[in-house]
Amino acid sequence: MSMIVKMGKLAKKALGRVLPPPAPCLSYTRRIQRVCTRQRLAAMTFDDGPMDLPAAPDRFGGKSLTDLLLDTLAAYHAKGTFDVVGDTSENYPDKAGALGSAAWGGIQFDHYPDIHQDSHGGVLHNDRLIRRMLDEGHQITNHGYRHVIFGKKPFVYGKREVLGSFDLAAQDLARLDQLMLDRYGYKLAMTRPAHYVDKIGDGFTAYDVCDRLGYQYMAASFDGAGWLPSTLPDPKAALNAEIEAMEAPVRQALEQNPDFFCGQIIFQKDGYNMAKRTPVAWGLERQLKLLQDQGYQVVTVERLMEESPFADLGQEDPLFATMRTLAESRAVVYSDNCLRLDKPMTWGELSMLLTPKEEALGRRWEKIRATGQRQHPYYGGMEFCKEHGYIPAEAVQSDPVKDLPQKFFSPAGGRTRREVYQAYQG
């Protein structure tokens, strides 16, 4: 099954080259995979924890895996971002799938750290580990209270139960958000949806859920590889192969380009892989040493975004401060976290600049609920701006802007996205 997952990833990548995905649109929620920086800063993220069970195999005297990861980060003066779950013990009735398959911990649901071991995982059961993370300056993000996927993913998880609605997905994330706030006074700011499933099935997506909670979507640009098991039959040889599979790509990338990891977000797992081993207990240290030897500082995703919140605009650009401020209240960045400032401004993009967030989102969500169908991300903005006479009634979302409404812009306003944002006086 692990080979099927690997082949599926390769097939998806190949299909993406033949049939590229739809062009990204402006969005309040952006998929944060990496940021633009010349500094040797990178982020390390860990999904599915915390986990109060030992590494497998246990060569550390019974110390919990999450403690081992925290010890390793501390030894390298690194800060991690832990994408945690709340509790998976409600995900029953269920049974385990085949070892080595994606359903190793459950056929209908995920169970962390393992099926029938749910009480050793998640925020609900691991107060000490969460407090240690916070005390040592790590970031915590929202991986879903129950780690239930938002919508269908038939290729790998065809038998999975799904949340299936915008309201249920938002409630699940909000449940963990409230637990962290009540118990620790800690406000979560980012989420990585379970298994990166974005389409919910009722006309909404994970981006809408993030908008509801005020989150950004934390993705990753580099796979740390500790989650995929080796197919070698000997367990010791398999573990060594898995550790090498974590180390080798980092080493090779740095040999080819020492600046390769600048601004990148690396994906890891705080838990077992599909063969119930934890190569991350050894592989993390090797990765951190390689990065440290090249002068990298491993920081939280939050710290990385302080350097730049965008994928294609750094602090050296004269418009950087303006765009960072605008992005706090308006949809001026594409969903892939790029600004594309040299592109012509379209009427749809202009409408998202001129429309208050609550109007742009509220009108679109109301239309989706009324029709049960997906609506263009600019629907709410276009409706608002046409009603108020800010854009022509006949304007089409994709058409380039001809005349800027002088109410909002200086006379020097141009037509590229950079020129429009430079001239904006709203």
KEMITI-644798 format. One record per residue (C-alpha): residue number from 1; residue in three letters; x, y, z. Coordinates in steps of 0.02 Angstrom, whole numbers, plus 50000, padded with zeros to 5 digits. Each point is the difference from the previous one (the first is absolute). Last residue first. Example, Ala and Ser with C-alpha at 12.3 -4.5 7.8 and 13.67 -1.06 7.14 Angstrom:
BEGIN
i:aa:east:north:up
2:SER:50684:49947:50357
1:ALA:49931:49828:50033
END
This chain:
BEGIN
i:aa:east:north:up
426:GLY:49558:52680:50032
425:GLN:50143:50096:49921
424:TYR:50056:49874:49868
423:ALA:50131:50070:49879
422:GLN:50140:49879:50042
421:TYR:49873:49857:50002
420:VAL:49943:50044:49825
419:GLU:50177:50019:49934
418:ARG:50055:49832:50068
417:ARG:49845:49912:49933
416:THR:50034:50070:49830
415:ARG:49880:50132:49935
414:GLY:50061:50167:50061
413:GLY:49947:50121:50136
412:ALA:50088:50169:49988
411:PRO:49836:50093:50029
410:SER:49999:49933:50179
409:PHE:49876:49863:50036
408:PHE:49847:49962:50105
407:LYS:49868:50125:49945
406:GLN:50086:50007:49831
405:PRO:49916:49839:49947
404:LEU:50133:49919:49889
403:ASP:49962:49997:49814
402:LYS:50041:49857:49883
401:VAL:50024:49850:50114
400:PRO:50045:49838:49912
399:ASP:49861:49873:49970
398:SER:50000:49841:50105
397:GLN:49859:50042:50119
396:VAL:49887:50078:49868
395:ALA:49940:50180:50014
394:GLU:49827:50036:49926
393:ALA:49938:50092:50153
392:PRO:50156:50108:49997
391:ILE:50106:50004:50159
390:TYR:49984:50104:50157
389:GLY:49814:50032:49969
388:HIS:49948:49943:50175
387:GLU:49897:49853:49939
386:LYS:50134:49953:49874
385:CYS:50133:50002:50136
384:PHE:49901:49888:50118
383:GLU:49953:49872:49866
382:MET:50179:49991:49936
381:GLY:50071:49978:50174
380:GLY:49879:49862:50046
379:TYR:50030:49902:49839
378:TYR:50190:50019:50001
377:PRO:50036:49824:50065
376:HIS:49890:49928:49862
375:GLN:49854:49903:50071
374:ARG:49988:49815:50043
373:GLN:49826:49927:49999
372:GLY:49870:49962:50132
371:THR:49895:50142:49926
370:ALA:49942:50097:50152
369:ARG:50144:49946:50111
368:ILE:50126:50046:49865
367:LYS:49917:50170:49973
366:GLU:50003:50039:50187
365:TRP:50184:49951:50007
364:ARG:50039:50119:49857
363:ARG:49907:50145:50076
362:GLY:50077:49973:50171
361:LEU:50179:49982:49938
360:ALA:50010:50158:49896
359:GLU:49891:50099:50121
358:GLU:50095:49947:50156
357:LYS:50166:50037:49915
356:PRO:49956:50178:49952
355:THR:49999:50021:49810
354:LEU:50120:50116:49907
353:LEU:50150:49885:49983
352:MET:49891:49850:49958
351:SER:49912:50102:49865
350:LEU:50167:50045:49922
349:GLU:50044:49817:49984
348:GLY:49836:49963:49912
347:TRP:50020:50150:49886
346:THR:50172:49939:49948
345:MET:50169:50078:50041
344:PRO:50134:49966:49869
343:LYS:50139:49885:50063
342:ASP:50163:50074:50062
341:LEU:49952:49985:50183
340:ARG:49983:49812:49996
339:LEU:49957:49998:50187
338:CYS:50034:49817:50042
337:ASN:49931:49909:50153
336:ASP:49927:49854:49899
335:SER:49826:50070:50037
334:TYR:50047:50162:49915
333:VAL:50037:50153:50105
332:VAL:49896:50161:50003
331:ALA:49849:49936:50098
330:ARG:49983:50145:50122
329:SER:50022:50026:50187
328:GLU:50173:49940:50052
327:ALA:50058:49985:49819
326:LEU:49995:50190:49983
325:THR:50131:50022:50137
324:ARG:50119:49872:49926
323:MET:49973:50074:49828
322:THR:50044:50176:50055
321:ALA:50155:49942:50096
320:PHE:50066:49901:49850
319:LEU:49969:50132:49866
318:PRO:50182:50059:49997
317:ASP:50061:49819:49977
316:GLU:50149:49956:50113
315:GLN:49886:49919:50128
314:GLY:49957:49858:49884
313:LEU:49861:49966:49875
312:ASP:49968:49835:49911
311:ALA:49942:49875:50132
310:PHE:49922:50127:50116
309:PRO:49988:50020:50190
308:SER:50180:50060:50008
307:GLU:50128:49994:50141
306:GLU:49856:50003:50123
305:MET:49932:49852:49904
304:LEU:50152:49896:50048
303:ARG:49972:50046:50182
302:GLU:49822:49933:49992
301:VAL:50060:49845:49908
300:THR:50113:49969:50149
299:VAL:50188:50009:49980
298:VAL:50144:49891:49940
297:GLN:50155:50109:49980
296:TYR:50108:49950:49854
295:GLY:50188:50026:49993
294:GLN:50043:49859:49881
293:ASP:50059:49887:50142
292:GLN:49838:50039:50090
291:LEU:49897:49931:49856
290:LEU:50098:49838:49990
289:LYS:49994:49983:50190
288:LEU:49812:50030:50002
287:GLN:49971:49864:49870
286:ARG:50106:49873:50094
285:GLU:49912:50042:50164
284:LEU:49830:49978:49920
283:GLY:50046:49831:49926
282:TRP:50025:49913:50166
281:ALA:49831:50019:50088
280:VAL:49926:50041:49829
279:PRO:50024:49817:49952
278:THR:49850:49959:50111
277:ARG:49937:49825:49957
276:LYS:49819:49942:49997
275:ALA:50013:49936:49819
274:MET:49888:50143:49938
273:ASN:50110:50128:50090
272:TYR:49980:50027:50184
271:GLY:49984:50169:50084
270:ASP:50053:50182:49997
269:LYS:50009:50006:49809
268:GLN:50108:50117:49897
267:PHE:49972:50130:49863
266:ILE:50129:50134:49961
265:ILE:49951:50181:49970
264:GLN:50122:50096:49889
263:GLY:50056:50180:50018
262:CYS:50180:49966:49948
261:PHE:50011:49810:49978
260:PHE:50093:50000:49834
259:ASP:50128:50131:50050
258:PRO:50143:49872:50006
257:ASN:49956:49947:49822
256:GLN:50050:49832:49925
255:GLU:50085:49937:50158
254:LEU:49856:50067:50105
253:ALA:49870:49905:49898
252:GLN:50104:49840:50008
251:ARG:50018:50008:50189
250:VAL:49815:50034:50027
249:PRO:49950:49861:49880
248:ALA:50121:49877:50086
247:GLU:49949:50026:50181
246:MET:49818:49947:50005
245:ALA:50020:49853:49882
244:GLU:50154:49950:50100
243:ILE:49892:49987:50156
242:GLU:49873:49895:49904
241:ALA:50137:49885:49933
240:ASN:50070:49976:50175
239:LEU:49825:49957:50062
238:ALA:49975:49874:49859
237:ALA:50168:49918:50033
236:LYS:49953:49976:50182
235:PRO:49825:49938:49957
234:ASP:50060:49873:49868
233:PRO:49870:49987:49862
232:LEU:50053:50158:49906
231:THR:49844:50095:49941
230:SER:50054:50160:50087
229:PRO:49865:50098:50087
228:LEU:49938:50174:49953
227:TRP:49973:50125:50143
226:GLY:50181:50051:50024
225:ALA:50012:50081:49829
224:GLY:50046:50178:50054
223:ASP:49892:50060:49854
222:PHE:50047:50175:49942
221:SER:49887:50145:49952
220:ALA:49874:49987:50141
219:ALA:49820:50053:50033
218:MET:49933:50114:50136
217:TYR:49832:50075:49951
216:GLN:49976:50167:50087
215:TYR:49868:50016:50132
214:GLY:49863:50127:50039
213:LEU:49879:49865:50055
212:ARG:49869:50027:49863
211:ASP:50134:50040:49871
210:CYS:50087:49837:50041
209:VAL:49837:49907:49973
208:ASP:49977:50089:49833
207:TYR:50176:49948:49948
206:ALA:49960:49820:50048
205:THR:49869:50002:49864
204:PHE:49814:50035:49980
203:GLY:49873:49945:49871
202:ASP:49931:49860:50108
201:GLY:50133:49871:49963
200:ILE:50143:50050:50113
199:LYS:50136:50028:49872
198:ASP:50166:50035:50088
197:VAL:50070:49831:50053
196:TYR:50180:50031:50053
195:HIS:50008:49835:50096
194:ALA:49915:50084:50149
193:PRO:49993:50187:49971
192:ARG:50158:50096:50049
191:THR:49946:50142:50112
190:MET:50066:50170:50052
189:ALA:49970:50135:50131
188:LEU:49968:49908:50164
187:LYS:49972:50112:50150
186:TYR:50084:49941:50161
185:GLY:49921:50039:50168
184:TYR:50060:49828:50053
183:ARG:49846:49899:50053
182:ASP:49860:50109:49934
181:LEU:50088:50060:49842
180:MET:50072:49832:49953
179:LEU:49832:49914:50029
178:GLN:49910:50138:49903
177:ASP:50108:49977:49846
176:LEU:49981:49812:50013
175:ARG:49810:50017:49994
174:ALA:50010:50137:49868
173:LEU:50088:49880:49881
172:ASP:49860:49872:50017
171:GLN:49863:50132:49993
170:ALA:50070:50073:49839
169:ALA:50002:49828:49918
168:LEU:49823:49965:50060
167:ASP:49934:50167:49935
166:PHE:50085:49986:49830
165:SER:49932:49826:49972
164:GLY:50063:49827:49957
163:LEU:50082:49950:50164
162:VAL:50065:49841:49919
161:GLU:49989:49814:50038
160:ARG:50139:49908:49911
159:LYS:49975:49849:49888
158:GLY:50073:50080:49843
157:TYR:50151:50065:50094
156:VAL:50144:49979:49877
155:PHE:49922:50034:49829
154:PRO:49830:50054:50065
153:LYS:50047:50159:50094
152:LYS:49828:50063:50051
151:GLY:49974:50155:50106
150:PHE:50058:50086:50160
149:ILE:50111:49860:50064
148:VAL:49980:49953:50183
147:HIS:50149:50043:50110
146:ARG:49890:50000:50157
145:TYR:50040:50177:50062
144:GLY:50072:50057:49835
143:HIS:50182:50030:49954
142:ASN:50005:50172:50085
141:THR:50168:50084:50028
140:ILE:50122:50012:50146
139:GLN:50160:50103:49994
138:HIS:50154:49960:50104
137:GLY:50071:50117:50132
136:GLU:50065:49877:50130
135:ASP:49860:50036:50125
134:LEU:49870:49974:49863
133:MET:50065:49831:49947
132:ARG:50024:49947:50181
131:ARG:49823:50051:50042
130:ILE:49935:49896:49856
129:LEU:50102:49850:50057
128:ARG:49940:50012:50180
127:ASP:49816:50020:49952
126:ASN:50001:49844:49895
125:HIS:49829:49917:50003
124:LEU:49890:50135:49923
123:VAL:50139:50064:49888
122:GLY:50014:49840:49902
121:GLY:50075:49828:50030
120:HIS:50022:49871:50137
119:SER:49812:49980:50029
118:ASP:49982:49951:49817
117:GLN:50095:49836:50024
116:HIS:49857:49887:49942
115:ILE:50049:50039:49819
114:ASP:50167:50087:49996
113:PRO:50078:50170:50045
112:TYR:49878:50057:49945
111:HIS:49847:49916:49924
110:ASP:49945:50045:49824
109:PHE:49824:49958:49943
108:GLN:49900:49871:49902
107:ILE:50140:49874:49971
106:GLY:50107:50034:50152
105:GLY:50181:50018:50054
104:TRP:50080:49903:49855
103:ALA:49876:50076:49876
102:ALA:50136:50078:49891
101:SER:50072:49827:49980
100:GLY:50160:49931:50074
99:LEU:49906:49897:50129
98:ALA:49831:49953:49929
97:GLY:49849:50094:50065
96:ALA:49954:50023:50181
95:LYS:49821:49992:50061
94:ASP:49866:50129:50033
93:PRO:49853:50040:50111
92:TYR:50067:50127:50042
91:ASN:50079:50169:49962
90:GLU:49961:50079:50169
89:SER:50173:49953:50066
88:THR:50083:50112:49870
87:ASP:50039:50146:50115
86:GLY:50053:50180:49969
85:VAL:50122:49990:49855
84:VAL:50163:50096:49986
83:ASP:50098:50089:49864
82:PHE:50159:50030:50099
81:THR:50110:50138:49931
80:GLY:50180:49981:50053
79:LYS:50134:50114:50071
78:ALA:50184:49959:49983
77:HIS:50144:50029:50121
76:TYR:50079:49839:49931
75:ALA:49993:49905:50166
74:ALA:49829:50077:50033
73:LEU:49929:49928:49840
72:THR:50067:49829:50046
71:ASP:49927:50006:50175
70:LEU:49831:50056:49930
69:LEU:50001:49856:49877
68:LEU:50045:49877:50137
67:ASP:49863:50070:50113
66:THR:49875:49974:49858
65:LEU:50058:49820:49980
64:SER:49975:49962:50185
63:LYS:50149:49940:50100
62:GLY:49993:49811:50028
61:GLY:50186:49975:50027
60:PHE:50055:50081:49837
59:ARG:50027:49854:49881
58:ASP:49816:49963:49975
57:PRO:49969:49928:49828
56:ALA:49886:50089:49980
55:ALA:50012:50161:50099
54:PRO:49911:50004:50165
53:LEU:49818:50048:50031
52:ASP:49935:50169:50059
51:MET:49962:50067:49827
50:PRO:49957:50182:49964
49:GLY:49970:49981:49861
48:ASP:49929:49980:49824
47:ASP:50115:50112:49898
46:PHE:50173:50073:50030
45:THR:50064:50156:49912
44:MET:50179:50058:49974
43:ALA:50025:50178:49939
42:ALA:50146:50073:49902
41:LEU:50110:50155:50013
40:ARG:50158:50028:49901
39:GLN:49958:50180:49958
38:ARG:49965:50047:49819
37:THR:49814:49996:50035
36:CYS:49838:49970:49906
35:VAL:49886:49882:50093
34:ARG:49960:49815:49988
33:GLN:49847:49890:49996
32:ILE:49868:50119:50070
31:ARG:49836:49964:49911
30:ARG:49912:50167:50013
29:THR:49837:50044:50085
28:TYR:49933:50174:49961
27:SER:49999:49946:49818
26:LEU:50044:50067:49829
25:CYS:49982:49865:49869
24:PRO:50114:49857:49950
23:ALA:49996:49939:49819
22:PRO:49909:49836:49984
21:PRO:50111:49846:50016
20:PRO:50117:49949:49859
19:LEU:49944:49851:49896
18:VAL:50157:49925:49924
17:ARG:50122:50064:50131
16:GLY:49876:49970:50141
15:LEU:49971:49824:49936
14:ALA:50185:49963:50024
13:LYS:49996:50064:50179
12:LYS:49843:49901:50038
11:ALA:50077:49844:49925
10:LEU:50157:50021:50106
9:LYS:49897:50021:50159
8:GLY:49894:49849:49953
7:MET:50155:49897:49969
6:LYS:50062:50040:50175
5:VAL:49829:49958:50075
4:ILE:49994:49836:49903
3:MET:50177:49959:50060
2:SER:49942:50027:50179
1:MET:49858:49879:49964
END
